[in-house]
Amino acid sequence: MVMAHFVAKGKVSSSDSQMLPDYEYKDVCGDGCQQWEIVNASGDDMTYGNREPGIYFFTPEGMLVTWSGTYLQFDRPMQVKTPISLVAQVR
């Protein structure tokens, strides 16, 4: 079953990939003195901790699409052009 069809601009990447360093130096002393420690850095998405498995890519229009195999996530509304054939039944 086809869920969606996209054109990807550039490379499809793993959600667990990281372009920035995993660690950074932070001055923990403050107030004029300097005492540096290595701390965990935020990820490319500015969050901390483990990232969800899956892939992400950008469309030529700049829309971010993330897919984990369980759900599909967009960063803006998407118009569905084909009839929806999979509907959950609430019991």
PyMOL Python script that loads the backbone (N, CA, C, O; Angstrom):
from pymol import cmd

cmd.read_pdbstr("""\
ATOM      1  N   MET A   1       0.837  -1.167   0.000  1.00  0.00           N
ATOM      2  CA  MET A   1       0.000   0.000   0.000  1.00  0.00           C
ATOM      3  C   MET A   1       0.888   1.239   0.000  1.00  0.00           C
ATOM      4  O   MET A   1       1.804   1.344   0.817  1.00  0.00           O
ATOM      5  N   VAL A   2       0.632   2.158  -0.891  1.00  0.00           N
ATOM      6  CA  VAL A   2       1.372   3.416  -0.953  1.00  0.00           C
ATOM      7  C   VAL A   2       0.766   4.384   0.050  1.00  0.00           C
ATOM      8  O   VAL A   2      -0.428   4.678   0.000  1.00  0.00           O
ATOM      9  N   MET A   3       1.595   4.874   0.956  1.00  0.00           N
ATOM     10  CA  MET A   3       1.131   5.831   1.961  1.00  0.00           C
ATOM     11  C   MET A   3       1.318   7.265   1.486  1.00  0.00           C
ATOM     12  O   MET A   3       0.479   8.126   1.751  1.00  0.00           O
ATOM     13  N   ALA A   4       2.413   7.520   0.785  1.00  0.00           N
ATOM     14  CA  ALA A   4       2.712   8.872   0.308  1.00  0.00           C
ATOM     15  C   ALA A   4       3.801   8.778  -0.748  1.00  0.00           C
ATOM     16  O   ALA A   4       4.503   7.772  -0.850  1.00  0.00           O
ATOM     17  N   HIS A   5       3.928   9.831  -1.523  1.00  0.00           N
ATOM     18  CA  HIS A   5       4.949   9.905  -2.552  1.00  0.00           C
ATOM     19  C   HIS A   5       5.632  11.258  -2.427  1.00  0.00           C
ATOM     20  O   HIS A   5       4.958  12.287  -2.391  1.00  0.00           O
ATOM     21  N   PHE A   6       6.965  11.274  -2.360  1.00  0.00           N
ATOM     22  CA  PHE A   6       7.710  12.508  -2.161  1.00  0.00           C
ATOM     23  C   PHE A   6       8.876  12.601  -3.128  1.00  0.00           C
ATOM     24  O   PHE A   6       9.372  11.589  -3.622  1.00  0.00           O
ATOM     25  N   VAL A   7       9.300  13.808  -3.389  1.00  0.00           N
ATOM     26  CA  VAL A   7      10.572  14.081  -4.041  1.00  0.00           C
ATOM     27  C   VAL A   7      11.470  14.639  -2.946  1.00  0.00           C
ATOM     28  O   VAL A   7      11.108  15.607  -2.278  1.00  0.00           O
ATOM     29  N   ALA A   8      12.642  14.033  -2.759  1.00  0.00           N
ATOM     30  CA  ALA A   8      13.567  14.486  -1.723  1.00  0.00           C
ATOM     31  C   ALA A   8      14.595  15.423  -2.345  1.00  0.00           C
ATOM     32  O   ALA A   8      15.165  15.131  -3.397  1.00  0.00           O
ATOM     33  N   LYS A   9      14.820  16.537  -1.689  1.00  0.00           N
ATOM     34  CA  LYS A   9      15.876  17.460  -2.107  1.00  0.00           C
ATOM     35  C   LYS A   9      17.119  17.122  -1.293  1.00  0.00           C
ATOM     36  O   LYS A   9      17.133  17.293  -0.074  1.00  0.00           O
ATOM     37  N   GLY A  10      18.138  16.654  -1.953  1.00  0.00           N
ATOM     38  CA  GLY A  10      19.363  16.286  -1.251  1.00  0.00           C
ATOM     39  C   GLY A  10      19.297  14.861  -0.734  1.00  0.00           C
ATOM     40  O   GLY A  10      18.624  14.007  -1.312  1.00  0.00           O
ATOM     41  N   LYS A  11      19.989  14.620   0.340  1.00  0.00           N
ATOM     42  CA  LYS A  11      20.191  13.286   0.879  1.00  0.00           C
ATOM     43  C   LYS A  11      19.125  12.925   1.911  1.00  0.00           C
ATOM     44  O   LYS A  11      18.724  13.768   2.713  1.00  0.00           O
ATOM     45  N   VAL A  12      18.670  11.681   1.892  1.00  0.00           N
ATOM     46  CA  VAL A  12      17.837  11.137   2.964  1.00  0.00           C
ATOM     47  C   VAL A  12      18.797  10.712   4.072  1.00  0.00           C
ATOM     48  O   VAL A  12      19.756   9.985   3.815  1.00  0.00           O
ATOM     49  N   SER A  13      18.544  11.161   5.306  1.00  0.00           N
ATOM     50  CA  SER A  13      19.473  10.928   6.417  1.00  0.00           C
ATOM     51  C   SER A  13      18.825  10.145   7.535  1.00  0.00           C
ATOM     52  O   SER A  13      17.604  10.152   7.690  1.00  0.00           O
ATOM     53  N   SER A  14      19.640   9.478   8.305  1.00  0.00           N
ATOM     54  CA  SER A  14      19.180   8.780   9.496  1.00  0.00           C
ATOM     55  C   SER A  14      18.841   9.799  10.571  1.00  0.00           C
ATOM     56  O   SER A  14      19.579  10.767  10.759  1.00  0.00           O
ATOM     57  N   SER A  15      17.732   9.596  11.280  1.00  0.00           N
ATOM     58  CA  SER A  15      17.348  10.501  12.370  1.00  0.00           C
ATOM     59  C   SER A  15      18.366  10.478  13.497  1.00  0.00           C
ATOM     60  O   SER A  15      18.436  11.415  14.293  1.00  0.00           O
ATOM     61  N   ASP A  16      19.153   9.417  13.571  1.00  0.00           N
ATOM     62  CA  ASP A  16      20.148   9.287  14.631  1.00  0.00           C
ATOM     63  C   ASP A  16      21.497   9.883  14.227  1.00  0.00           C
ATOM     64  O   ASP A  16      22.448   9.840  15.008  1.00  0.00           O
ATOM     65  N   SER A  17      21.589  10.439  13.016  1.00  0.00           N
ATOM     66  CA  SER A  17      22.863  11.029  12.586  1.00  0.00           C
ATOM     67  C   SER A  17      23.061  12.366  13.287  1.00  0.00           C
ATOM     68  O   SER A  17      22.103  12.988  13.747  1.00  0.00           O
ATOM     69  N   GLN A  18      24.302  12.795  13.360  1.00  0.00           N
ATOM     70  CA  GLN A  18      24.648  14.012  14.081  1.00  0.00           C
ATOM     71  C   GLN A  18      25.747  14.730  13.320  1.00  0.00           C
ATOM     72  O   GLN A  18      26.807  14.154  13.078  1.00  0.00           O
ATOM     73  N   MET A  19      25.511  15.983  12.937  1.00  0.00           N
ATOM     74  CA  MET A  19      26.530  16.756  12.233  1.00  0.00           C
ATOM     75  C   MET A  19      27.435  17.504  13.216  1.00  0.00           C
ATOM     76  O   MET A  19      28.619  17.700  12.939  1.00  0.00           O
ATOM     77  N   LEU A  20      26.896  17.914  14.340  1.00  0.00           N
ATOM     78  CA  LEU A  20      27.669  18.643  15.339  1.00  0.00           C
ATOM     79  C   LEU A  20      28.315  17.670  16.313  1.00  0.00           C
ATOM     80  O   LEU A  20      27.891  16.517  16.392  1.00  0.00           O
ATOM     81  N   PRO A  21      29.335  18.104  17.064  1.00  0.00           N
ATOM     82  CA  PRO A  21      29.974  17.215  18.051  1.00  0.00           C
ATOM     83  C   PRO A  21      28.985  16.749  19.125  1.00  0.00           C
ATOM     84  O   PRO A  21      28.042  17.465  19.464  1.00  0.00           O
ATOM     85  N   ASP A  22      29.210  15.544  19.654  1.00  0.00           N
ATOM     86  CA  ASP A  22      28.362  14.995  20.716  1.00  0.00           C
ATOM     87  C   ASP A  22      28.620  15.661  22.063  1.00  0.00           C
ATOM     88  O   ASP A  22      27.768  15.618  22.951  1.00  0.00           O
ATOM     89  N   TYR A  23      29.815  16.289  22.224  1.00  0.00           N
ATOM     90  CA  TYR A  23      30.185  16.907  23.493  1.00  0.00           C
ATOM     91  C   TYR A  23      30.682  18.320  23.238  1.00  0.00           C
ATOM     92  O   TYR A  23      31.125  18.649  22.137  1.00  0.00           O
ATOM     93  N   GLU A  24      30.602  19.161  24.286  1.00  0.00           N
ATOM     94  CA  GLU A  24      31.116  20.519  24.192  1.00  0.00           C
ATOM     95  C   GLU A  24      31.724  20.914  25.530  1.00  0.00           C
ATOM     96  O   GLU A  24      31.426  20.311  26.561  1.00  0.00           O
ATOM     97  N   TYR A  25      32.577  21.930  25.505  1.00  0.00           N
ATOM     98  CA  TYR A  25      33.166  22.453  26.729  1.00  0.00           C
ATOM     99  C   TYR A  25      32.271  23.537  27.282  1.00  0.00           C
ATOM    100  O   TYR A  25      31.758  24.370  26.535  1.00  0.00           O
ATOM    101  N   LYS A  26      32.079  23.530  28.604  1.00  0.00           N
ATOM    102  CA  LYS A  26      31.233  24.533  29.247  1.00  0.00           C
ATOM    103  C   LYS A  26      31.962  25.065  30.477  1.00  0.00           C
ATOM    104  O   LYS A  26      32.535  24.305  31.257  1.00  0.00           O
ATOM    105  N   ASP A  27      31.927  26.383  30.632  1.00  0.00           N
ATOM    106  CA  ASP A  27      32.510  27.022  31.815  1.00  0.00           C
ATOM    107  C   ASP A  27      31.520  26.869  32.960  1.00  0.00           C
ATOM    108  O   ASP A  27      30.496  27.550  32.992  1.00  0.00           O
ATOM    109  N   VAL A  28      31.818  25.984  33.895  1.00  0.00           N
ATOM    110  CA  VAL A  28      30.889  25.712  34.994  1.00  0.00           C
ATOM    111  C   VAL A  28      31.141  26.609  36.203  1.00  0.00           C
ATOM    112  O   VAL A  28      30.359  26.600  37.154  1.00  0.00           O
ATOM    113  N   CYS A  29      32.201  27.364  36.173  1.00  0.00           N
ATOM    114  CA  CYS A  29      32.548  28.223  37.307  1.00  0.00           C
ATOM    115  C   CYS A  29      31.801  29.552  37.245  1.00  0.00           C
ATOM    116  O   CYS A  29      31.178  29.967  38.222  1.00  0.00           O
ATOM    117  N   GLY A  30      31.869  30.216  36.090  1.00  0.00           N
ATOM    118  CA  GLY A  30      31.215  31.521  35.963  1.00  0.00           C
ATOM    119  C   GLY A  30      31.862  32.565  36.855  1.00  0.00           C
ATOM    120  O   GLY A  30      32.915  32.300  37.435  1.00  0.00           O
ATOM    121  N   ASP A  31      31.274  33.728  36.981  1.00  0.00           N
ATOM    122  CA  ASP A  31      31.710  34.806  37.877  1.00  0.00           C
ATOM    123  C   ASP A  31      33.185  35.156  37.723  1.00  0.00           C
ATOM    124  O   ASP A  31      33.877  35.413  38.709  1.00  0.00           O
ATOM    125  N   GLY A  32      33.667  35.166  36.463  1.00  0.00           N
ATOM    126  CA  GLY A  32      35.034  35.627  36.214  1.00  0.00           C
ATOM    127  C   GLY A  32      36.096  34.544  36.207  1.00  0.00           C
ATOM    128  O   GLY A  32      37.117  34.710  35.539  1.00  0.00           O
ATOM    129  N   CYS A  33      35.903  33.449  36.914  1.00  0.00           N
ATOM    130  CA  CYS A  33      36.897  32.373  36.869  1.00  0.00           C
ATOM    131  C   CYS A  33      36.536  31.424  35.728  1.00  0.00           C
ATOM    132  O   CYS A  33      35.443  31.487  35.164  1.00  0.00           O
ATOM    133  N   GLN A  34      37.470  30.557  35.409  1.00  0.00           N
ATOM    134  CA  GLN A  34      37.211  29.611  34.340  1.00  0.00           C
ATOM    135  C   GLN A  34      37.485  28.190  34.823  1.00  0.00           C
ATOM    136  O   GLN A  34      38.600  27.855  35.225  1.00  0.00           O
ATOM    137  N   GLN A  35      36.456  27.378  34.774  1.00  0.00           N
ATOM    138  CA  GLN A  35      36.592  25.954  35.100  1.00  0.00           C
ATOM    139  C   GLN A  35      35.792  25.200  34.046  1.00  0.00           C
ATOM    140  O   GLN A  35      34.562  25.180  34.084  1.00  0.00           O
ATOM    141  N   TRP A  36      36.496  24.585  33.112  1.00  0.00           N
ATOM    142  CA  TRP A  36      35.856  23.962  31.966  1.00  0.00           C
ATOM    143  C   TRP A  36      35.590  22.487  32.215  1.00  0.00           C
ATOM    144  O   TRP A  36      36.434  21.769  32.753  1.00  0.00           O
ATOM    145  N   GLU A  37      34.417  22.052  31.820  1.00  0.00           N
ATOM    146  CA  GLU A  37      34.060  20.637  31.874  1.00  0.00           C
ATOM    147  C   GLU A  37      33.501  20.232  30.525  1.00  0.00           C
ATOM    148  O   GLU A  37      32.948  21.054  29.793  1.00  0.00           O
ATOM    149  N   ILE A  38      33.652  18.949  30.204  1.00  0.00           N
ATOM    150  CA  ILE A  38      33.054  18.412  28.985  1.00  0.00           C
ATOM    151  C   ILE A  38      31.645  17.952  29.332  1.00  0.00           C
ATOM    152  O   ILE A  38      31.452  17.158  30.253  1.00  0.00           O
ATOM    153  N   VAL A  39      30.659  18.456  28.587  1.00  0.00           N
ATOM    154  CA  VAL A  39      29.258  18.105  28.830  1.00  0.00           C
ATOM    155  C   VAL A  39      28.631  17.617  27.521  1.00  0.00           C
ATOM    156  O   VAL A  39      29.160  17.875  26.440  1.00  0.00           O
ATOM    157  N   ASN A  40      27.508  16.916  27.624  1.00  0.00           N
ATOM    158  CA  ASN A  40      26.790  16.479  26.430  1.00  0.00           C
ATOM    159  C   ASN A  40      26.266  17.700  25.686  1.00  0.00           C
ATOM    160  O   ASN A  40      25.718  18.620  26.293  1.00  0.00           O
ATOM    161  N   ALA A  41      26.437  17.701  24.385  1.00  0.00           N
ATOM    162  CA  ALA A  41      25.924  18.790  23.554  1.00  0.00           C
ATOM    163  C   ALA A  41      24.528  18.430  23.064  1.00  0.00           C
ATOM    164  O   ALA A  41      24.155  17.258  23.017  1.00  0.00           O
ATOM    165  N   SER A  42      23.768  19.447  22.701  1.00  0.00           N
ATOM    166  CA  SER A  42      22.458  19.186  22.119  1.00  0.00           C
ATOM    167  C   SER A  42      22.655  18.635  20.713  1.00  0.00           C
ATOM    168  O   SER A  42      23.698  18.832  20.089  1.00  0.00           O
ATOM    169  N   GLY A  43      21.629  17.942  20.231  1.00  0.00           N
ATOM    170  CA  GLY A  43      21.664  17.405  18.878  1.00  0.00           C
ATOM    171  C   GLY A  43      21.420  18.498  17.850  1.00  0.00           C
ATOM    172  O   GLY A  43      21.193  19.655  18.202  1.00  0.00           O
ATOM    173  N   ASP A  44      21.468  18.126  16.588  1.00  0.00           N
ATOM    174  CA  ASP A  44      21.234  19.082  15.513  1.00  0.00           C
ATOM    175  C   ASP A  44      19.857  19.725  15.610  1.00  0.00           C
ATOM    176  O   ASP A  44      19.651  20.840  15.131  1.00  0.00           O
ATOM    177  N   ASP A  45      18.908  19.011  16.236  1.00  0.00           N
ATOM    178  CA  ASP A  45      17.554  19.557  16.399  1.00  0.00           C
ATOM    179  C   ASP A  45      17.398  20.304  17.719  1.00  0.00           C
ATOM    180  O   ASP A  45      16.281  20.633  18.120  1.00  0.00           O
ATOM    181  N   MET A  46      18.515  20.573  18.396  1.00  0.00           N
ATOM    182  CA  MET A  46      18.576  21.318  19.652  1.00  0.00           C
ATOM    183  C   MET A  46      17.893  20.610  20.818  1.00  0.00           C
ATOM    184  O   MET A  46      17.450  21.263  21.763  1.00  0.00           O
ATOM    185  N   THR A  47      17.805  19.284  20.761  1.00  0.00           N
ATOM    186  CA  THR A  47      17.276  18.506  21.877  1.00  0.00           C
ATOM    187  C   THR A  47      18.390  17.639  22.439  1.00  0.00           C
ATOM    188  O   THR A  47      19.418  17.431  21.795  1.00  0.00           O
ATOM    189  N   TYR A  48      18.173  17.138  23.641  1.00  0.00           N
ATOM    190  CA  TYR A  48      19.150  16.274  24.301  1.00  0.00           C
ATOM    191  C   TYR A  48      18.599  14.863  24.386  1.00  0.00           C
ATOM    192  O   TYR A  48      17.388  14.655  24.330  1.00  0.00           O
ATOM    193  N   GLY A  49      19.493  13.900  24.522  1.00  0.00           N
ATOM    194  CA  GLY A  49      19.067  12.513  24.692  1.00  0.00           C
ATOM    195  C   GLY A  49      19.022  11.751  23.381  1.00  0.00           C
ATOM    196  O   GLY A  49      19.401  12.261  22.327  1.00  0.00           O
ATOM    197  N   ASN A  50      18.550  10.520  23.476  1.00  0.00           N
ATOM    198  CA  ASN A  50      18.490   9.656  22.307  1.00  0.00           C
ATOM    199  C   ASN A  50      17.480  10.179  21.295  1.00  0.00           C
ATOM    200  O   ASN A  50      16.447  10.740  21.658  1.00  0.00           O
ATOM    201  N   ARG A  51      17.791   9.990  20.054  1.00  0.00           N
ATOM    202  CA  ARG A  51      16.886  10.379  18.984  1.00  0.00           C
ATOM    203  C   ARG A  51      16.059   9.177  18.561  1.00  0.00           C
ATOM    204  O   ARG A  51      16.483   8.032  18.716  1.00  0.00           O
ATOM    205  N   GLU A  52      14.884   9.445  18.028  1.00  0.00           N
ATOM    206  CA  GLU A  52      14.032   8.350  17.569  1.00  0.00           C
ATOM    207  C   GLU A  52      14.624   7.729  16.314  1.00  0.00           C
ATOM    208  O   GLU A  52      15.210   8.437  15.494  1.00  0.00           O
ATOM    209  N   PRO A  53      14.482   6.418  16.150  1.00  0.00           N
ATOM    210  CA  PRO A  53      14.984   5.785  14.931  1.00  0.00           C
ATOM    211  C   PRO A  53      14.161   6.220  13.729  1.00  0.00           C
ATOM    212  O   PRO A  53      12.996   6.592  13.874  1.00  0.00           O
ATOM    213  N   GLY A  54      14.747   6.176  12.564  1.00  0.00           N
ATOM    214  CA  GLY A  54      14.020   6.513  11.352  1.00  0.00           C
ATOM    215  C   GLY A  54      14.876   7.311  10.394  1.00  0.00           C
ATOM    216  O   GLY A  54      16.100   7.358  10.517  1.00  0.00           O
ATOM    217  N   ILE A  55      14.214   7.938   9.440  1.00  0.00           N
ATOM    218  CA  ILE A  55      14.891   8.758   8.442  1.00  0.00           C
ATOM    219  C   ILE A  55      14.208  10.114   8.353  1.00  0.00           C
ATOM    220  O   ILE A  55      13.074  10.284   8.801  1.00  0.00           O
ATOM    221  N   TYR A  56      14.913  11.075   7.770  1.00  0.00           N
ATOM    222  CA  TYR A  56      14.294  12.361   7.482  1.00  0.00           C
ATOM    223  C   TYR A  56      14.887  12.928   6.203  1.00  0.00           C
ATOM    224  O   TYR A  56      16.001  12.582   5.808  1.00  0.00           O
ATOM    225  N   PHE A  57      14.128  13.798   5.568  1.00  0.00           N
ATOM    226  CA  PHE A  57      14.594  14.485   4.372  1.00  0.00           C
ATOM    227  C   PHE A  57      13.758  15.740   4.172  1.00  0.00           C
ATOM    228  O   PHE A  57      12.741  15.937   4.836  1.00  0.00           O
ATOM    229  N   PHE A  58      14.197  16.576   3.256  1.00  0.00           N
ATOM    230  CA  PHE A  58      13.473  17.793   2.912  1.00  0.00           C
ATOM    231  C   PHE A  58      12.943  17.670   1.490  1.00  0.00           C
ATOM    232  O   PHE A  58      13.605  17.106   0.619  1.00  0.00           O
ATOM    233  N   THR A  59      11.751  18.198   1.262  1.00  0.00           N
ATOM    234  CA  THR A  59      11.200  18.251  -0.085  1.00  0.00           C
ATOM    235  C   THR A  59      11.768  19.486  -0.791  1.00  0.00           C
ATOM    236  O   THR A  59      12.339  20.349  -0.125  1.00  0.00           O
ATOM    237  N   PRO A  60      11.630  19.599  -2.127  1.00  0.00           N
ATOM    238  CA  PRO A  60      12.113  20.798  -2.816  1.00  0.00           C
ATOM    239  C   PRO A  60      11.473  22.092  -2.293  1.00  0.00           C
ATOM    240  O   PRO A  60      12.058  23.167  -2.426  1.00  0.00           O
ATOM    241  N   GLU A  61      10.277  21.994  -1.700  1.00  0.00           N
ATOM    242  CA  GLU A  61       9.613  23.174  -1.127  1.00  0.00           C
ATOM    243  C   GLU A  61      10.117  23.495   0.274  1.00  0.00           C
ATOM    244  O   GLU A  61       9.707  24.495   0.863  1.00  0.00           O
ATOM    245  N   GLY A  62      11.004  22.658   0.816  1.00  0.00           N
ATOM    246  CA  GLY A  62      11.570  22.906   2.138  1.00  0.00           C
ATOM    247  C   GLY A  62      10.825  22.243   3.279  1.00  0.00           C
ATOM    248  O   GLY A  62      11.139  22.507   4.440  1.00  0.00           O
ATOM    249  N   MET A  63       9.840  21.381   2.990  1.00  0.00           N
ATOM    250  CA  MET A  63       9.102  20.694   4.048  1.00  0.00           C
ATOM    251  C   MET A  63       9.954  19.554   4.617  1.00  0.00           C
ATOM    252  O   MET A  63      10.522  18.760   3.868  1.00  0.00           O
ATOM    253  N   LEU A  64      10.033  19.484   5.943  1.00  0.00           N
ATOM    254  CA  LEU A  64      10.734  18.399   6.618  1.00  0.00           C
ATOM    255  C   LEU A  64       9.798  17.208   6.742  1.00  0.00           C
ATOM    256  O   LEU A  64       8.676  17.351   7.226  1.00  0.00           O
ATOM    257  N   VAL A  65      10.246  16.033   6.310  1.00  0.00           N
ATOM    258  CA  VAL A  65       9.477  14.798   6.413  1.00  0.00           C
ATOM    259  C   VAL A  65      10.294  13.818   7.238  1.00  0.00           C
ATOM    260  O   VAL A  65      11.464  13.582   6.938  1.00  0.00           O
ATOM    261  N   THR A  66       9.688  13.243   8.281  1.00  0.00           N
ATOM    262  CA  THR A  66      10.334  12.263   9.132  1.00  0.00           C
ATOM    263  C   THR A  66       9.510  10.987   9.117  1.00  0.00           C
ATOM    264  O   THR A  66       8.290  11.032   9.276  1.00  0.00           O
ATOM    265  N   TRP A  67      10.173   9.843   8.925  1.00  0.00           N
ATOM    266  CA  TRP A  67       9.469   8.566   8.888  1.00  0.00           C
ATOM    267  C   TRP A  67      10.231   7.551   9.717  1.00  0.00           C
ATOM    268  O   TRP A  67      11.440   7.385   9.558  1.00  0.00           O
ATOM    269  N   SER A  68       9.511   6.870  10.609  1.00  0.00           N
ATOM    270  CA  SER A  68      10.138   5.862  11.465  1.00  0.00           C
ATOM    271  C   SER A  68       9.669   4.459  11.136  1.00  0.00           C
ATOM    272  O   SER A  68      10.118   3.499  11.763  1.00  0.00           O
ATOM    273  N   GLY A  69       8.777   4.317  10.168  1.00  0.00           N
ATOM    274  CA  GLY A  69       8.199   3.013   9.876  1.00  0.00           C
ATOM    275  C   GLY A  69       6.928   2.792  10.668  1.00  0.00           C
ATOM    276  O   GLY A  69       6.118   1.935  10.313  1.00  0.00           O
ATOM    277  N   THR A  70       6.740   3.552  11.736  1.00  0.00           N
ATOM    278  CA  THR A  70       5.549   3.465  12.561  1.00  0.00           C
ATOM    279  C   THR A  70       4.592   4.607  12.235  1.00  0.00           C
ATOM    280  O   THR A  70       3.379   4.410  12.168  1.00  0.00           O
ATOM    281  N   TYR A  71       5.137   5.788  12.034  1.00  0.00           N
ATOM    282  CA  TYR A  71       4.319   6.950  11.710  1.00  0.00           C
ATOM    283  C   TYR A  71       5.105   7.874  10.791  1.00  0.00           C
ATOM    284  O   TYR A  71       6.328   7.781  10.694  1.00  0.00           O
ATOM    285  N   LEU A  72       4.396   8.752  10.128  1.00  0.00           N
ATOM    286  CA  LEU A  72       4.974   9.736   9.216  1.00  0.00           C
ATOM    287  C   LEU A  72       4.704  11.108   9.796  1.00  0.00           C
ATOM    288  O   LEU A  72       3.569  11.407  10.168  1.00  0.00           O
ATOM    289  N   GLN A  73       5.731  11.955   9.881  1.00  0.00           N
ATOM    290  CA  GLN A  73       5.591  13.256  10.521  1.00  0.00           C
ATOM    291  C   GLN A  73       6.019  14.350   9.554  1.00  0.00           C
ATOM    292  O   GLN A  73       7.024  14.214   8.858  1.00  0.00           O
ATOM    293  N   PHE A  74       5.242  15.449   9.514  1.00  0.00           N
ATOM    294  CA  PHE A  74       5.546  16.603   8.678  1.00  0.00           C
ATOM    295  C   PHE A  74       5.681  17.832   9.551  1.00  0.00           C
ATOM    296  O   PHE A  74       5.123  17.881  10.648  1.00  0.00           O
ATOM    297  N   ASP A  75       6.416  18.823   9.077  1.00  0.00           N
ATOM    298  CA  ASP A  75       6.536  20.056   9.855  1.00  0.00           C
ATOM    299  C   ASP A  75       5.527  21.107   9.422  1.00  0.00           C
ATOM    300  O   ASP A  75       5.599  22.248   9.878  1.00  0.00           O
ATOM    301  N   ARG A  76       4.580  20.748   8.548  1.00  0.00           N
ATOM    302  CA  ARG A  76       3.501  21.647   8.113  1.00  0.00           C
ATOM    303  C   ARG A  76       2.367  20.802   7.550  1.00  0.00           C
ATOM    304  O   ARG A  76       2.565  19.618   7.280  1.00  0.00           O
ATOM    305  N   PRO A  77       1.189  21.379   7.367  1.00  0.00           N
ATOM    306  CA  PRO A  77       0.067  20.608   6.832  1.00  0.00           C
ATOM    307  C   PRO A  77       0.383  20.073   5.428  1.00  0.00           C
ATOM    308  O   PRO A  77       1.059  20.732   4.638  1.00  0.00           O
ATOM    309  N   MET A  78      -0.111  18.883   5.140  1.00  0.00           N
ATOM    310  CA  MET A  78       0.100  18.287   3.832  1.00  0.00           C
ATOM    311  C   MET A  78      -1.238  17.930   3.222  1.00  0.00           C
ATOM    312  O   MET A  78      -2.084  17.325   3.882  1.00  0.00           O
ATOM    313  N   GLN A  79      -1.436  18.297   1.972  1.00  0.00           N
ATOM    314  CA  GLN A  79      -2.670  17.983   1.276  1.00  0.00           C
ATOM    315  C   GLN A  79      -2.588  16.553   0.749  1.00  0.00           C
ATOM    316  O   GLN A  79      -1.647  16.204   0.036  1.00  0.00           O
ATOM    317  N   VAL A  80      -3.560  15.738   1.097  1.00  0.00           N
ATOM    318  CA  VAL A  80      -3.622  14.359   0.627  1.00  0.00           C
ATOM    319  C   VAL A  80      -4.400  14.357  -0.679  1.00  0.00           C
ATOM    320  O   VAL A  80      -5.549  14.796  -0.720  1.00  0.00           O
ATOM    321  N   LYS A  81      -3.770  13.856  -1.762  1.00  0.00           N
ATOM    322  CA  LYS A  81      -4.403  13.895  -3.076  1.00  0.00           C
ATOM    323  C   LYS A  81      -5.038  12.566  -3.468  1.00  0.00           C
ATOM    324  O   LYS A  81      -5.779  12.497  -4.449  1.00  0.00           O
ATOM    325  N   THR A  82      -4.751  11.510  -2.706  1.00  0.00           N
ATOM    326  CA  THR A  82      -5.333  10.206  -2.998  1.00  0.00           C
ATOM    327  C   THR A  82      -6.297   9.838  -1.890  1.00  0.00           C
ATOM    328  O   THR A  82      -6.115  10.275  -0.754  1.00  0.00           O
ATOM    329  N   PRO A  83      -7.315   9.051  -2.183  1.00  0.00           N
ATOM    330  CA  PRO A  83      -8.271   8.649  -1.144  1.00  0.00           C
ATOM    331  C   PRO A  83      -7.574   7.860  -0.030  1.00  0.00           C
ATOM    332  O   PRO A  83      -6.682   7.054  -0.294  1.00  0.00           O
ATOM    333  N   ILE A  84      -7.984   8.099   1.194  1.00  0.00           N
ATOM    334  CA  ILE A  84      -7.436   7.371   2.329  1.00  0.00           C
ATOM    335  C   ILE A  84      -8.122   6.016   2.395  1.00  0.00           C
ATOM    336  O   ILE A  84      -9.348   5.938   2.465  1.00  0.00           O
ATOM    337  N   SER A  85      -7.321   4.937   2.371  1.00  0.00           N
ATOM    338  CA  SER A  85      -7.908   3.596   2.350  1.00  0.00           C
ATOM    339  C   SER A  85      -7.741   2.863   3.678  1.00  0.00           C
ATOM    340  O   SER A  85      -8.324   1.797   3.875  1.00  0.00           O
ATOM    341  N   LEU A  86      -6.959   3.419   4.577  1.00  0.00           N
ATOM    342  CA  LEU A  86      -6.720   2.775   5.864  1.00  0.00           C
ATOM    343  C   LEU A  86      -7.329   3.667   6.947  1.00  0.00           C
ATOM    344  O   LEU A  86      -6.850   4.774   7.195  1.00  0.00           O
ATOM    345  N   VAL A  87      -8.382   3.175   7.585  1.00  0.00           N
ATOM    346  CA  VAL A  87      -9.084   3.946   8.622  1.00  0.00           C
ATOM    347  C   VAL A  87      -9.214   3.078   9.857  1.00  0.00           C
ATOM    348  O   VAL A  87      -9.673   1.939   9.774  1.00  0.00           O
ATOM    349  N   ALA A  88      -8.812   3.611  11.007  1.00  0.00           N
ATOM    350  CA  ALA A  88      -8.956   2.872  12.264  1.00  0.00           C
ATOM    351  C   ALA A  88     -10.400   2.864  12.707  1.00  0.00           C
ATOM    352  O   ALA A  88     -11.108   3.859  12.559  1.00  0.00           O
ATOM    353  N   GLN A  89     -10.834   1.752  13.248  1.00  0.00           N
ATOM    354  CA  GLN A  89     -12.190   1.647  13.768  1.00  0.00           C
ATOM    355  C   GLN A  89     -12.121   1.726  15.287  1.00  0.00           C
ATOM    356  O   GLN A  89     -11.394   0.963  15.923  1.00  0.00           O
ATOM    357  N   VAL A  90     -12.877   2.645  15.861  1.00  0.00           N
ATOM    358  CA  VAL A  90     -12.918   2.826  17.305  1.00  0.00           C
ATOM    359  C   VAL A  90     -13.969   1.894  17.880  1.00  0.00           C
ATOM    360  O   VAL A  90     -15.102   1.846  17.400  1.00  0.00           O
ATOM    361  N   ARG A  91     -13.592   1.162  18.901  1.00  0.00           N
ATOM    362  CA  ARG A  91     -14.538   0.228  19.526  1.00  0.00           C
ATOM    363  C   ARG A  91     -14.917   0.676  20.905  1.00  0.00           C
ATOM    364  O   ARG A  91     -15.705   0.009  21.576  1.00  0.00           O
TER     365      ARG A  91
END
""", "prot")
cmd.dss("prot")
cmd.show_as("cartoon", "prot")
cmd.util.cbc("prot")
cmd.orient("prot")
